[in-house]
């Protein structure tokens, strides 16, 4: 239901800006030298995170060049964390915008639709990395902080921005419901619309150097963003998409955990960082965010020609598939939430694939519950209300791997 409102998003926000009192700061990106910079730079790139907007990435440019590749026309853009949990609910009596009603629980890094900003809790900065921690805002509500903590680790190496994101939920509400699967943007990326050509690899032989192709840029005004997924034969099989100019130079987004993509453009091509017209790329994964839950993912932004973008993605892919870093272990391990649990558990693993089997066993080795994975999604819910109190084991089996953990039924 929430997608029906996305078409109105940009026009509404631009309209409202003429009535809402704006802060006494200019958005980072119009002239970055005017601001106390929280960000990183090297001999290839300069990156700024806006500490007045939850530390969202507000500025990426070539070193020595002030052209910002990120659209920052309103708080719904930037490059930022945004999550969805539960069912869409009408909360207009609580201050929900009529333009964003009904809406699900939607913590967003920059701030809400009325431009109330996230509260920064902690920042750290080194020569080539940053860390930021904030309390996000609920997008649809007027000045309502979300019951959650967002964290972001950002680093820069050559022409690659590496980002790790974490959302820690601690909701106490009873209005949105539990265990609802939602598309999660990992992350939401808004490039300038002057990068007007959209490319990726859509074949069935990923990471072999097979030819990439230019695809249609779907206009939001036509009904919705373009959706690129496995069941319609146009999935970006190497988990990246890139917007580039007519010379084949621009910004690529690689998100290894993505199971589908949204992409497109609002308005005309040719817009820059503060233009109402923008590009959009959102790698997606399907996940149900529970009331007490931690969600993590990593993604990469690459600036350069299409050949340079793809070459870096291949390097990152090869590194991820051969490394045993703590970050990768944390993202790939089998997780159960909540644990202990009364009536329902959510089983999460970013490596779950179609054809995998999830099984629950009691201590005697008896199979109590079983599910075959039919779709590419991150998490699955199990009703355990019929199980007796005690310890149970969860196993994920596939042709290539096997993993297991346990939970306790209260």
C-alpha positions in Angstrom: 0.0 0.0 0.0 2.8 2.4 0.9 4.2 2.2 -2.7 1.0 4.0 -4.0 2.1 7.1 -2.2 5.7 7.1 -3.6 4.6 8.8 -6.8 3.4 11.8 -4.8 6.5 11.9 -2.6 8.6 14.5 -4.4 5.8 16.8 -5.5 4.4 16.9 -2.0 7.8 17.6 -0.3 8.7 20.4 -2.8 5.2 21.9 -2.1 5.6 21.7 1.6 9.0 23.3 1.6 7.5 26.6 0.8 5.5 26.5 4.0 7.8 24.9 6.5 10.4 27.1 8.2 13.8 25.9 7.1 16.8 25.7 9.3 19.5 28.3 9.1 21.9 26.0 7.3 22.3 25.2 3.6 22.2 21.5 2.7 25.7 20.1 2.4 26.6 19.8 -1.2 25.9 23.2 -2.6 29.3 24.4 -1.4 31.0 21.9 0.8 33.8 24.3 1.8 31.3 26.3 3.8 30.7 23.6 6.3 32.5 21.9 9.2 33.1 18.6 7.4 32.3 15.3 8.8 33.5 12.9 6.2 36.6 11.5 4.4 38.6 12.1 1.4 41.5 10.7 -0.6 43.2 11.5 -3.9 40.2 10.1 -5.8 37.0 11.1 -3.9 35.6 13.4 -1.3 32.6 12.2 0.8 30.6 14.2 3.4 28.0 12.9 5.9 25.4 15.4 7.1 25.4 15.5 10.9 22.3 17.6 10.9 20.5 14.7 9.1 21.6 11.6 11.0 24.9 11.2 9.2 23.3 10.3 5.9 25.7 10.6 2.9 25.0 14.0 1.4 28.0 14.6 -0.8 30.3 12.5 -3.1 32.5 14.2 -5.6 35.8 13.6 -7.4 38.7 15.0 -5.4 39.2 18.6 -6.4 35.8 18.8 -8.0 32.8 20.4 -6.3 30.1 18.6 -8.4 28.0 16.6 -6.0 26.7 13.3 -7.4 24.0 12.9 -4.6 20.6 14.5 -4.8 19.7 16.2 -1.6 16.5 18.1 -2.4 14.6 16.8 0.6 15.0 14.5 3.6 13.6 11.6 1.7 16.6 11.5 -0.7 20.4 11.5 0.1 22.1 8.1 0.5 20.6 6.8 3.7 19.2 4.0 5.8 15.5 3.5 5.6 13.5 0.5 7.0 9.9 -0.8 7.1 8.2 -2.9 9.7 4.7 -4.1 10.4 1.5 -3.3 8.6 0.5 0.1 7.2 -1.6 2.0 9.8 -3.6 5.2 9.8 -2.2 7.3 12.6 -3.5 10.7 11.6 -4.9 11.3 15.0 -1.3 11.0 16.3 0.1 13.5 13.8 0.7 11.3 10.8 0.7 13.2 7.5 -2.5 12.7 5.5 -0.2 12.4 2.5 1.6 9.4 4.1 -1.3 7.6 5.6 -1.7 4.7 6.1 2.0 3.9 6.6 4.1 1.2 8.3 6.8 1.8 10.9 9.5 3.6 8.9 12.6 4.8 10.7 14.6 7.0 8.3 18.1 8.4 8.9 17.8 12.0 7.6 14.5 13.0 9.3 10.7 13.0 8.9 8.6 14.5 6.1 8.3 17.8 8.1 12.1 18.1 8.3 12.6 17.2 11.9 16.0 15.7 12.1 17.5 12.6 13.7 19.3 13.0 17.0 23.1 12.3 16.8 24.3 10.2 19.7 27.9 9.6 18.8 30.4 10.4 16.0 34.0 9.2 15.4 36.3 10.1 12.6 39.7 9.0 11.3 41.6 9.8 8.2 39.8 7.2 6.1 36.7 6.2 8.0 33.8 7.5 10.1 31.3 6.1 12.6 28.0 7.7 13.4 25.1 6.7 15.8 21.7 8.3 15.8 18.1 8.0 16.8 16.1 8.1 13.5 12.8 9.7 12.9 9.6 8.1 11.6 9.1 9.4 8.1 5.3 9.7 8.1 5.0 11.2 11.6 5.4 14.9 12.6 8.4 15.0 15.0 8.3 11.4 16.3 11.6 9.7 17.0 11.6 6.0 16.2 12.2 3.5 18.9 15.5 2.4 17.4 19.2 3.2 17.0 20.9 3.5 13.7 24.7 3.0 13.3 26.8 3.5 10.2 30.5 2.7 9.5 31.8 4.4 6.4 35.3 4.0 4.8 37.0 5.2 1.6 39.6 3.3 -0.5 40.5 4.5 -3.9 37.2 5.1 -5.8 35.1 2.9 -3.5 32.9 3.9 -0.6 32.3 1.0 1.8 29.4 1.3 4.2 28.1 -1.0 6.9 24.7 -0.3 8.5 23.0 -1.5 11.6 19.4 -0.9 12.9 18.7 -1.9 16.5 14.9 -2.0 17.2 13.4 -1.6 20.6 9.8 -0.9 19.9 7.2 -0.9 22.6 4.1 -0.2 20.4 1.3 -2.7 19.7 -0.1 -1.1 16.6 1.9 -2.3 13.6 2.0 -6.0 14.2 4.8 -8.5 14.2 6.4 -10.8 11.6 5.3 -8.8 8.6 7.6 -9.2 5.6 8.6 -5.9 3.9 11.0 -4.9 1.2 14.0 -3.3 2.8 16.1 -0.7 0.9 19.7 -1.7 1.4 20.2 1.2 1.0 18.2 4.1 -0.6 20.4 5.9 -3.1 19.5 9.1 -5.0 22.0 10.0 -7.7 21.7 13.3 -9.6 19.5 12.9 -12.7 22.3 14.3 -14.9 23.5 10.7 -14.7 20.8 9.7 -17.1 21.7 6.1 -18.3 21.1 3.0 -16.3 23.2 -0.1 -16.7 23.7 -3.5 -15.1 24.3 -7.2 -16.0 21.1 -9.2 -16.4 22.3 -12.5 -17.7 22.7 -16.0 -16.1 26.5 -16.1 -15.9 27.4 -13.5 -13.2 31.0 -12.6 -12.5 32.3 -14.0 -15.7 32.8 -10.8 -17.6 29.7 -11.3 -19.8 28.4 -8.1 -21.5 26.5 -5.5 -19.5 23.5 -3.8 -21.0 21.7 -0.4 -20.9 18.2 -0.7 -19.6 15.1 1.5 -19.7 15.0 4.2 -17.1 11.4 3.9 -15.7 9.9 7.3 -14.8 8.2 7.4 -11.4 5.4 9.4 -12.9 4.4 6.3 -15.0 3.2 4.5 -11.9 6.2 3.3 -9.9 9.9 2.8 -10.1 11.3 0.0 -12.3 11.4 -3.3 -10.4 14.2 -5.7 -11.4 13.7 -9.2 -10.1 14.3 -12.8 -10.8 10.8 -13.8 -11.9 10.6 -11.4 -14.7 14.0 -12.2 -16.1 15.7 -8.8 -15.6 17.4 -9.3 -12.2 20.9 -7.6 -11.9 22.6 -10.9 -11.3 25.9 -9.3 -10.1 23.9 -7.3 -7.5 24.7 -3.9 -8.8 23.3 -1.1 -10.9 24.8 2.1 -12.1 23.7 5.5 -13.4 26.2 7.1 -15.8 26.3 10.0 -18.1 26.5 9.9 -21.9 30.3 9.2 -21.6 29.7 6.1 -19.5 30.9 7.7 -16.3 28.9 7.9 -13.0 28.0 6.1 -9.8 27.5 2.4 -9.2 25.8 0.7 -6.2 26.8 -2.8 -5.2 24.8 -4.5 -2.5 25.7 -8.2 -2.1 22.6 -9.2 -0.1 20.1 -7.8 -2.6 17.4 -10.1 -4.0 15.9 -7.5 -6.3 16.3 -3.9 -7.2 14.2 -0.8 -7.7 15.5 2.0 -9.9 14.3 4.9 -12.1 14.0 8.6 -12.3 11.7 11.3 -11.2 11.3 14.2 -13.7 13.7 15.0 -16.5 17.3 14.2 -16.9 20.0 16.8 -16.3 19.3 17.7 -12.7 22.0 18.3 -10.2 22.3 17.9 -6.4 19.5 20.3 -5.3 17.2 19.8 -8.3 13.7 18.4 -7.8 14.6 15.8 -10.4 16.5 12.8 -9.3 17.6 9.3 -10.1 17.0 6.4 -7.7 18.5 3.0 -7.0 17.5 0.8 -4.1 18.8 -2.8 -3.8 16.1 -4.7 -1.8 15.9 -7.7 0.4 12.8 -9.1 2.0 12.9 -9.0 5.8 10.5 -8.9 8.8 11.8 -6.5 11.4 10.6 -7.6 14.8 10.0 -5.2 17.7 13.3 -6.3 19.4 15.6 -7.0 16.5 19.0 -6.2 14.9 19.3 -5.8 11.1 22.7 -5.4 9.4 24.0 -5.1 5.9 26.9 -3.7 3.9 27.0 -2.0 0.5 29.5 -0.2 -1.8 29.4 2.9 -3.9 31.9 3.1 -6.8 32.6 6.2 -8.9 34.1 5.9 -12.3 33.5 4.5 -15.8 31.4 1.4 -16.3 34.5 -0.6 -16.7 36.0 0.8 -13.6 32.8 0.3 -11.6 32.5 -3.3 -12.6 36.2 -4.1 -12.1 36.0 -2.8 -8.5 32.8 -4.8 -7.9 34.5 -8.0 -9.1 37.4 -7.3 -6.7 35.0 -6.8 -3.8 33.0 -9.9 -4.7 36.1 -12.0 -4.8 37.3 -10.6 -1.5 33.9 -11.3 0.2 33.7 -14.9 -1.1 37.2 -15.7 0.2 37.4 -13.7 3.4 36.5 -14.8 6.9 36.2 -11.4 8.4 34.1 -10.8 11.5 31.7 -8.6 9.6 31.0 -11.2 7.0 30.5 -13.9 9.6 28.0 -11.7 11.5 26.0 -11.0 8.4 25.9 -14.6 7.2 25.3 -16.5 10.5 22.0 -18.1 11.3 20.0 -15.8 13.7 16.9 -16.4 15.7 14.8 -13.6 17.2 13.5 -13.4 19.9 15.3 -16.1 21.9 13.9 -17.3 24.2 10.4 -17.0 22.6 6.8 -17.8 23.5 4.8 -18.1 20.3 6.8 -17.0 17.2 10.4 -16.9 16.1 12.1 -15.3 13.1 14.9 -17.2 11.4 17.3 -15.0 9.5 20.3 -15.7 7.3 21.4 -13.6 4.3 22.5 -16.8 2.5 19.0 -18.3 2.4 18.3 -19.3 -1.2 15.5 -20.9 -3.1 15.5 -24.6 -2.6 17.0 -24.5 0.9 15.3 -26.4 3.7 14.8 -25.0 7.2 14.1 -27.7 9.9 13.4 -27.5 13.6 14.3 -30.5 15.8 13.7 -31.3 19.5 16.5 -32.6 21.7 15.6 -36.2 20.9 16.2 -35.5 17.2 12.6 -35.5 16.1 11.6 -33.2 13.3 9.0 -30.8 14.6 8.7 -28.1 11.9 10.0 -27.8 8.3 9.9 -25.2 5.5 11.3 -25.3 2.0 12.5 -21.9 0.8 10.5 -20.9 -2.3 11.6 -17.3 -2.7 14.7 -15.3 -2.2 14.2 -13.6 1.1 16.3 -12.9 4.2 14.0 -14.1 7.0 11.2 -16.6 7.7 8.7 -16.7 10.6 7.7 -19.9 12.5 4.7 -20.4 14.8 6.1 -22.3 17.8 3.1 -22.0 20.0 2.4 -25.7 19.7 5.8 -26.7 20.9 6.5 -27.7 24.5 8.9 -25.7 26.7 12.5 -26.6 26.2 15.4 -26.3 23.8 15.2 -26.9 20.0 17.7 -26.9 17.2 17.3 -25.2 13.9 19.1 -26.4 10.8 19.4 -24.9 7.3 20.4 -27.4 4.6 21.3 -26.9 1.0 23.4 -28.7 -1.6 26.4 -26.5 -0.7 26.2 -25.8 3.0 24.7 -26.7 6.3 24.3 -24.4 9.4 22.6 -24.8 12.7 21.8 -23.0 15.9 19.2 -23.3 18.8 16.4 -21.5 20.5 14.5 -21.9 23.8 10.7 -22.2 23.9 9.5 -20.6 27.1 
